[in-house]
Amino acid sequence: MIAATLRILPAPERRAEILKVFRSIQGPVLAQPGCAACHIYEEQGSEPALVLVQMWESQATLENHLRSEAYRRVLGAIELSGAPPEVRFDHVSETEGMELIERSRNPALALAAKGSKS
């Protein structure tokens, strides 16, 4: 799984336009093969960034997306940014849920988990 994150600090007069682009590509991106998620976040505070987070099942599906018309529109939104964007592609090798919390909070479970991995 690959998490693709784009964080843009838009000029105030461009914020609505960038949000419109992000919202317009969300559905088509979710319909692309290999897309597991596509989320839009609006950060608050001194740096009110717009964040686009996508999850891709493989490198190949991500690369197909990067060549798509939808991503061409994302690149256009980057051009509207008031500062250089933050772009990250995180390759996730393992995902855990509540079991990690339970192991962390219960030393007996943590020891049992260590023993089963040996």
C-alpha positions as CSV (number, residue, x, y, z in Angstrom):
1,M,0.0,0.0,0.0
2,I,1.2,3.5,-0.8
3,A,0.0,6.6,0.9
4,A,0.2,9.6,-1.4
5,T,0.0,13.0,0.4
6,L,-0.1,16.4,-1.1
7,R,-0.2,19.4,1.3
8,I,-0.7,22.9,-0.3
9,L,-0.6,26.3,1.4
10,P,-2.9,28.2,-1.0
11,A,-2.9,32.0,-1.3
12,P,-6.2,33.0,0.4
13,E,-7.8,34.1,-2.9
14,R,-6.9,30.7,-4.5
15,R,-8.2,28.4,-1.7
16,A,-11.7,27.9,-3.0
17,E,-10.4,27.2,-6.5
18,I,-7.9,24.6,-5.3
19,L,-10.7,23.0,-3.1
20,K,-12.9,22.9,-6.2
21,V,-10.2,21.0,-8.1
22,F,-9.7,18.5,-5.3
23,R,-13.4,17.9,-5.0
24,S,-13.8,17.5,-8.7
25,I,-11.2,14.7,-9.0
26,Q,-12.2,12.8,-5.8
27,G,-14.9,10.6,-7.5
28,P,-12.9,9.9,-10.6
29,V,-9.8,9.0,-8.6
30,L,-11.8,6.6,-6.4
31,A,-13.0,4.9,-9.5
32,Q,-9.5,4.3,-10.8
33,P,-8.2,0.7,-10.4
34,G,-6.1,0.3,-7.3
35,C,-7.3,3.4,-5.5
36,A,-8.3,2.4,-1.9
37,A,-9.0,5.9,-0.6
38,C,-9.1,9.6,-1.6
39,H,-9.6,12.1,1.2
40,I,-9.5,15.9,1.3
41,Y,-8.6,17.7,4.5
42,E,-8.7,21.4,5.4
43,E,-6.2,22.3,8.2
44,Q,-6.9,25.2,10.5
45,G,-4.5,27.5,12.3
46,S,-1.6,29.7,11.3
47,E,-1.0,27.6,8.1
48,P,-4.4,26.7,6.8
49,A,-3.3,24.0,4.4
50,L,-5.3,21.9,2.0
51,V,-4.3,18.2,2.1
52,L,-5.1,15.5,-0.4
53,V,-4.4,12.0,0.8
54,Q,-4.8,8.9,-1.5
55,M,-4.1,5.3,-0.8
56,W,-2.9,3.1,-3.7
57,E,-2.7,-0.7,-3.7
58,S,0.6,-0.9,-5.7
59,Q,3.3,1.1,-7.3
60,A,1.9,0.3,-10.7
61,T,-1.6,1.7,-9.9
62,L,0.0,4.8,-8.3
63,E,2.1,5.4,-11.4
64,N,-1.0,5.0,-13.7
65,H,-2.7,7.6,-11.6
66,L,0.3,10.0,-11.8
67,R,-0.1,9.8,-15.6
68,S,-3.9,10.4,-15.5
69,E,-6.0,13.4,-16.5
70,A,-7.1,13.7,-12.9
71,Y,-3.5,14.1,-11.7
72,R,-2.9,16.7,-14.4
73,R,-5.6,18.7,-12.7
74,V,-3.9,18.2,-9.3
75,L,-0.6,19.5,-10.9
76,G,-2.6,22.6,-12.0
77,A,-3.8,23.1,-8.4
78,I,-0.2,22.9,-7.2
79,E,0.6,25.8,-9.6
80,L,-2.0,27.9,-7.7
81,S,-0.3,27.3,-4.4
82,G,1.2,30.3,-2.5
83,A,4.2,28.2,-1.5
84,P,6.1,25.1,-2.5
85,P,3.9,22.0,-1.8
86,E,4.7,19.1,0.4
87,V,4.6,15.9,-1.5
88,R,5.1,12.5,0.1
89,F,4.7,8.9,-1.0
90,D,4.9,6.6,2.0
91,H,5.2,2.8,1.3
92,V,3.3,1.0,4.0
93,S,4.6,-2.5,4.7
94,E,2.3,-3.4,7.7
95,T,-0.9,-2.1,9.1
96,E,-2.3,-2.9,12.6
97,G,-5.3,-1.8,14.5
98,M,-6.7,-2.4,18.0
99,E,-4.4,-5.3,18.5
100,L,-1.4,-3.0,18.7
101,I,-3.1,-0.9,21.4
102,E,-4.1,-4.0,23.3
103,R,-0.5,-5.4,23.1
104,S,0.9,-2.1,24.1
105,R,-1.3,-1.7,27.1
106,N,-1.1,-5.4,28.3
107,P,2.5,-6.6,28.9
108,A,1.4,-10.3,28.9
109,L,0.0,-9.9,25.3
110,A,3.2,-8.1,24.2
111,L,5.4,-10.9,25.5
112,A,3.1,-13.5,23.8
113,A,3.3,-11.6,20.5
114,K,7.1,-11.4,20.7
115,G,7.3,-15.2,21.3
116,S,5.1,-16.0,18.3
117,K,7.3,-14.0,16.0
118,S,10.5,-15.8,17.0
